[in-house]
Amino acid sequence: MKRAFKVVDVFTKTPLLGNPVAVVLDADGLDTKTMQAIAGWTNLSETTFLLPPQNPQADYQLRIFTPRHELPFAGHPTLGSAHAVLEVGRAAPRNGVVVQECGVGLVKLAVDGDGVNRTLSFAVPPAKLTPLNPAQIERLEGILGATVERKMTPMIVDMGVVWIVAQLSSAAKVRALRPDFARSVAFERSLGATGITVFGPHATGDAQIEVRSFACSQGVQEDPVCGSGNGSVAIFCQAHGLLPKRRSAYTATQGHCLGRSGRIAVHIAPDGQIAIGGQCVTTVDGILQN
């Protein structure tokens, strides 16, 4: 059967500089085993499958797969899939919002602008925070090959996707990391985590932090530009009182070490709600035959 298929580059307006997500727009009739096989074949960090919504409040249902597992939620696949849905007219914003149904429930996406100038953002789901103990922090530092900021205790941030989050002293140190991927797999699995996300402050420029995300247990050594990873960093910063004073937004960069140039817009509402956003561009538009 032939199915409409797109690859969307997320957190960029320039093709090949963001994080690609494969989007199967006609997923009716595919079972879980076949979806997982397709996700393994594309071998991207995530592949998504568009289905009719089961909840009448949603515009569409989305299932999200890494090459190895299904996820209840993920950031850049949510944005890239919404871009694809809007591009083909499968949904239209209502009062500037489209609603995605996925494993964590309903996710609202704000739509600003149209076409190449469109920006999409999603509200970060509620999260459960669990500090790492000293032994776990030492193990994390051994995997990273670098010390973390212990005054800002590393945490497990569980918002459907589960990230181990830690701060380093600078963006330069984040970029210099060469993690032990094999040890990371065992560590992630021992904590029931999707992966490890680290960040550090930029000394200059218009972006405030540099982020890197490693999801070795999911078959993704490094995610080029990660929406849920950046959401978990924002939650971590909020919990530690690190969010910018007198500023309701900041910019993160990610992907430098993989030849990408992702830019993530993080907004914090007066009530504390965090939103993650960016631009998207379609890089592949075609047919998947299975």
Buried (B, 14 or more C-beta within 10 A) or exposed (E): EEBBBBBBBBBBBEBEBBBBBBBBBBBEEBEEEEBBEBBBEBEBBBBBBBBEBEEEEBBBBBBBBBBEBBBBBBBBBBBBBBBBBBBBEBBEBEEEEBBBBBBBBBBBBBBEEEEEEBBBBBBBBEBEBEEBEEEBBEBBBEBBEBEBBEEBBBBBBBBBBBBBBBBBEBBEBBBEBEBEEEBBBEBBEEBEBBBBBBBBBBEEEEBBBBBBBBBBBBBBBBBBBBBBBBBBBBBBBBBBEBBEEEEEEBBBBBBBBBEBBBBBBBBBEEEEEBBBBBBBBBBEEEEBEE
